[in-house]
Amino acid sequence: MKSHNLVKNLGVLLAGCLVALVVLEVLLRAYNPLEIRFRPDRIVLPVHKRYAFDNTEKFPTKLAKTTIHTKNSLGFRGAPPPRDFRDYLTIITIGGSTTECFYLSDGRTWPDLLGQNLSREFHRVWINNAGLDGATTYRHLILMEDYVVKLRPKMVLFLIGINDVGAGDIAAAEQRRGHDLRRMWHALLYRSEVYALGQNLSRYLMAQSRGLHHTEIDLKKAGTLANIPESITQKTLQNYQTNSLPFFAARLSMLVQVCRDHGIEPVLITQPALYGPGVDPTTGVDLSAIKVGDKNGRFMFQVLDLYNGVTRRVAQKDGVLLIDLARELPRNSAYYYDYLHYAEPGAAEVARIIDAQLSPFLAARYPSFKK
């Protein structure tokens, strides 16, 4: 009798959960208050979108009081594409949050400032920012294939690395493998608002654990973590080297190949961060001992440098221009509002560094645009 009641109660519980999921699915289809850009097999770009943020609480000292962030007809940041597109020096920047610069106002992001710098040296420069907060190289491939190759810009700049940390064979995980019933199940999941919401919440929580959330950090109050046991460090690094880096390298090479298949010149840019070796010149804080989640700056730098190392090797192997921003941008809290995202002075310095290395390359490759 007891086992019968238990089975009955479990059945009622499962039925209730199923009904709740169906109701939630219907409600989210009718009205979804959250902007979900990433679906399992596609990207939904926010076209003609305008964001306005009051930064006084979240970023009290590092950002302007108000941020205005707009998306154009493409779903990117920047001017709409000119009618005579082929007659322009067209550049698109692709990356995650450190490219999108979500909380910097229009005209203040590093792609905007890079465009301003390049316009002093070249005629008819058009640059758009296709950065997407949280995007991995898997998402960059979808973005390239579904959107960017149709435009055929002359060049794409990829600032990549941090969002791929720990990401393994994402494509295999997303494939609809197996028998017909399994493929039908995947097709159903991929169109589900509840499933998409769950995936995006999972990405958000993972980003939080890596210090990727957008919140101004006071280094003097962040705390320190001097040492992490060597056994944990080596085990984690080895796991990344075995289960993540080979797939990251493969996706980078695929991005390069997609570009070249469509007559687009790729440029790879390494991912800088505030944490790592040295002392912050602004606050005097040891950036290697600074606490980043449950790790410290030294360990997080080691992890990120593994991925930057892959970017350097792929650039060399595939004959791609590399801008080693991770080594060029000083670790200085004046440039960042947290461990990864740039304040306005940081965006300006990023634009200056990229311009200094990109301009000679552009002049040699596209001399007709040189002033």
C-alpha positions in Angstrom: 0.0 0.0 0.0 2.8 2.4 0.9 4.6 1.7 -2.3 1.4 2.2 -4.3 0.9 5.6 -2.6 4.5 6.6 -3.3 4.1 5.8 -7.0 0.8 7.7 -7.1 2.3 10.7 -5.4 5.3 10.7 -7.7 3.0 10.5 -10.7 1.0 13.5 -9.4 4.2 15.4 -8.8 5.5 14.7 -12.3 2.2 15.6 -13.9 2.2 18.8 -12.0 5.7 19.7 -13.1 4.7 18.9 -16.7 1.7 21.1 -16.5 3.8 23.9 -15.0 6.4 23.6 -17.8 3.6 23.8 -20.4 2.1 26.8 -18.8 5.5 28.5 -18.5 6.2 27.8 -22.2 2.8 29.3 -23.2 3.4 32.4 -21.1 7.0 32.9 -22.4 5.7 32.6 -26.0 3.0 35.2 -25.3 5.4 37.6 -23.5 9.0 37.0 -22.6 10.5 39.9 -20.6 14.0 38.6 -21.1 16.0 39.3 -24.2 17.3 35.8 -25.2 19.8 36.2 -28.0 21.2 32.7 -28.0 19.1 29.8 -29.1 20.7 26.3 -29.3 21.2 26.5 -33.1 20.8 30.2 -33.9 21.3 33.8 -32.8 18.5 36.3 -32.6 20.0 39.8 -33.0 18.3 42.8 -31.4 17.5 45.0 -34.4 16.8 48.7 -34.0 17.1 48.4 -30.2 17.9 51.2 -27.8 19.1 50.6 -24.2 19.4 53.3 -21.6 21.1 52.6 -18.2 21.4 54.6 -15.0 24.9 53.6 -13.8 24.9 55.4 -10.4 24.5 52.3 -8.3 26.1 49.6 -10.3 29.1 51.6 -11.6 29.3 54.6 -9.2 32.8 55.8 -10.1 34.1 54.0 -13.2 31.4 54.8 -15.8 29.3 57.7 -17.0 26.1 58.3 -15.0 24.0 57.3 -18.1 24.7 54.9 -20.9 23.0 55.0 -24.2 23.5 51.8 -26.3 21.8 51.4 -29.7 21.6 48.6 -32.2 21.2 49.4 -35.9 19.3 47.6 -38.7 21.8 44.7 -38.6 21.5 44.2 -34.9 25.1 45.6 -34.5 26.5 48.8 -32.9 27.5 51.5 -35.3 26.3 53.3 -38.4 24.0 51.4 -40.8 25.7 49.9 -43.8 26.3 52.4 -46.7 24.5 51.7 -50.0 27.8 51.6 -51.8 29.2 49.0 -49.3 31.9 47.7 -51.6 33.4 51.1 -52.0 34.1 51.4 -48.3 36.8 50.0 -46.0 34.4 47.8 -44.1 35.3 46.2 -40.8 33.3 44.2 -38.3 34.5 43.4 -34.7 33.4 40.1 -33.2 33.8 38.9 -29.6 32.0 38.7 -26.3 31.2 41.3 -23.7 34.7 42.9 -24.0 33.9 43.7 -27.6 30.2 44.6 -27.3 31.1 47.0 -24.4 27.5 46.9 -23.3 27.7 49.5 -20.6 29.8 52.0 -22.6 27.8 54.6 -24.5 27.7 54.8 -28.3 30.9 56.5 -29.5 32.8 55.4 -26.4 33.4 51.7 -27.1 36.8 50.6 -28.5 35.3 49.7 -31.9 33.8 53.2 -32.1 37.1 54.8 -31.1 39.1 52.5 -33.4 36.8 53.7 -36.3 37.5 57.3 -35.4 41.2 56.7 -35.3 41.2 54.8 -38.6 39.1 57.6 -40.3 42.0 60.0 -39.7 44.2 57.8 -41.8 41.8 56.2 -44.3 39.0 57.2 -46.5 35.4 55.8 -46.3 35.9 53.7 -43.1 32.8 51.8 -41.9 33.1 49.8 -38.7 30.4 47.9 -36.9 30.5 46.2 -33.5 29.0 42.7 -33.6 30.1 41.7 -30.1 27.7 39.7 -28.1 27.9 39.4 -24.4 28.7 35.8 -23.4 29.3 34.5 -26.9 31.8 31.7 -27.4 33.7 30.9 -30.7 30.9 28.4 -31.4 28.4 31.4 -31.4 30.9 33.4 -33.5 30.8 30.7 -36.1 27.0 30.9 -36.2 27.1 34.7 -36.4 29.6 34.5 -39.2 27.7 32.0 -41.3 24.2 33.4 -40.7 24.9 37.1 -40.8 28.4 38.4 -41.5 29.3 36.4 -44.7 26.2 37.8 -46.3 27.6 41.3 -45.8 31.1 40.4 -47.0 33.1 43.1 -45.1 36.7 43.4 -46.0 37.9 42.5 -42.5 36.7 40.9 -39.3 38.5 41.5 -36.0 38.1 38.6 -33.4 38.7 39.5 -29.8 38.3 36.0 -28.2 39.2 33.8 -25.4 37.5 34.3 -22.0 34.1 32.9 -22.9 35.7 29.7 -24.3 37.4 28.8 -21.0 36.2 25.3 -20.1 34.1 25.0 -23.2 34.7 21.6 -24.9 33.2 20.2 -28.1 30.2 22.5 -28.1 29.2 21.6 -31.6 29.0 17.9 -30.7 26.9 18.7 -27.7 24.5 20.8 -29.8 24.2 18.2 -32.7 20.9 16.3 -33.2 22.4 12.8 -33.0 20.8 9.4 -32.8 17.6 7.9 -34.0 14.5 9.7 -35.3 12.8 10.0 -31.9 15.9 11.7 -30.4 16.2 14.1 -33.3 12.5 15.0 -32.9 13.1 15.6 -29.2 16.1 17.9 -29.9 14.1 19.7 -32.5 11.3 20.3 -30.0 13.8 21.4 -27.3 15.5 23.8 -29.7 12.2 25.6 -30.3 11.3 25.8 -26.6 11.3 29.1 -24.8 11.8 27.3 -21.4 14.8 25.4 -22.7 16.4 28.6 -24.1 15.8 30.3 -20.8 17.4 27.5 -18.9 20.4 27.5 -21.2 20.9 31.2 -20.8 20.5 31.1 -17.0 23.2 28.4 -16.9 25.5 30.6 -19.0 24.8 33.5 -16.6 25.7 31.5 -13.5 28.9 30.2 -15.1 29.9 33.7 -16.1 29.3 34.8 -12.5 31.6 32.1 -11.2 34.4 33.3 -13.5 34.1 37.0 -12.6 32.5 37.9 -15.9 29.5 39.8 -14.4 29.3 43.5 -15.0 29.8 45.1 -11.6 32.3 47.7 -10.5 35.0 46.1 -8.3 36.9 47.9 -5.6 40.2 46.1 -5.6 41.0 47.2 -2.0 37.9 45.4 -0.8 38.0 42.4 -3.1 40.2 40.3 -0.7 43.1 38.1 -1.5 43.9 34.5 -1.9 47.6 34.0 -1.8 47.9 30.3 -2.6 45.9 27.6 -4.3 47.1 24.0 -3.8 49.4 22.9 -6.6 47.4 19.7 -7.0 44.2 21.6 -7.8 46.0 24.0 -10.1 47.7 21.4 -12.2 44.6 19.2 -12.4 42.4 22.0 -13.6 45.0 23.3 -16.1 45.5 19.8 -17.5 41.7 19.4 -17.8 41.5 22.5 -19.9 44.5 21.4 -22.0 42.9 18.0 -22.7 39.2 18.7 -22.9 38.9 22.3 -24.1 41.9 23.8 -25.8 41.9 21.4 -28.9 38.3 22.3 -29.6 39.0 26.0 -29.1 41.9 25.8 -31.6 39.7 24.0 -34.1 36.9 26.6 -33.9 39.5 29.4 -34.3 40.8 27.7 -37.5 37.2 27.3 -38.7 36.6 31.0 -38.2 39.7 31.8 -40.2 38.5 29.4 -43.0 35.0 30.8 -43.1 36.4 34.3 -43.5 38.8 33.3 -46.3 36.2 31.2 -48.1 34.2 34.5 -48.4 37.0 36.9 -49.2 37.1 38.4 -45.7 40.5 39.1 -44.0 40.5 37.8 -40.4 42.5 39.3 -37.6 42.9 37.6 -34.2 43.2 39.6 -31.0 44.2 38.0 -27.6 42.1 38.6 -24.5 43.5 40.9 -21.9 42.5 40.9 -18.2 43.3 43.0 -15.1 44.3 40.0 -13.0 47.8 38.5 -13.4 51.4 39.2 -12.5 52.2 42.5 -11.0 50.9 45.3 -8.8 48.1 47.6 -9.9 49.7 51.1 -10.3 46.5 52.8 -9.4 45.6 51.1 -6.1 48.9 49.2 -5.2 47.0 45.9 -5.0 48.8 42.7 -5.8 46.9 41.5 -8.9 48.2 37.9 -8.7 46.8 37.4 -5.2 43.5 39.2 -5.8 40.5 37.0 -5.2 38.5 36.1 -8.3 35.6 34.0 -7.3 37.1 31.0 -5.4 40.4 31.4 -7.3 43.1 34.1 -7.4 44.5 36.3 -10.1 47.6 34.2 -10.6 45.6 31.1 -11.4 43.0 32.9 -13.6 45.8 34.5 -15.6 47.4 31.0 -16.1 44.1 29.7 -17.4 43.4 32.7 -19.7 47.0 32.6 -21.0 46.4 29.0 -22.2 43.7 30.2 -24.5 45.7 33.2 -25.6 48.5 30.9 -26.4 46.2 28.9 -28.7 45.2 32.2 -30.4 48.8 33.0 -31.0 49.6 29.6 -32.4 46.6 29.5 -34.7 47.5 33.0 -36.0 51.0 31.9 -36.8 49.9 28.6 -38.3 47.2 30.1 -40.5 49.1 33.2 -41.5 46.7 35.6 -39.7 47.6 39.1 -38.4 47.8 38.8 -34.6 47.3 41.7 -32.3 48.5 40.5 -28.9 46.4 42.8 -26.8 46.8 40.6 -23.7 50.5 41.5 -23.7 50.2 45.1 -24.9 47.4 46.4 -22.6 48.9 47.3 -19.2 47.2 45.8 -16.1 45.9 48.9 -14.6 42.6 49.3 -12.8 42.2 52.7 -14.4 41.4 50.9 -17.6 38.8 48.4 -16.1 35.6 48.6 -14.1 36.0 44.9 -13.1 38.5 42.2 -14.0 37.7 42.1 -17.7 35.5 44.9 -18.9 36.9 48.3 -19.9 36.1 51.7 -18.5 36.3 54.5 -21.0 40.1 55.1 -20.6 40.6 51.3 -21.2 38.5 51.3 -24.3 40.5 54.3 -25.6 43.8 52.5 -24.9 42.5 49.3 -26.6 41.6 51.3 -29.7 45.0 53.0 -29.7 46.9 49.7 -29.5 44.8 48.0 -32.2 45.0 51.0 -34.4 48.8 51.1 -34.1 49.2 47.6 -35.4 46.2 47.4 -37.8 46.9 50.6 -39.7 50.1 49.5 -41.4 48.5 46.2 -42.3 45.4 48.1 -43.9 47.7 50.5 -45.7 49.6 47.6 -47.3 46.5 45.5 -48.1 44.1 48.3 -49.1 46.3 51.2 -50.3 43.5 52.9 -52.3 41.8 53.9 -49.0 44.9 55.5 -47.6 44.7 59.3 -47.2 
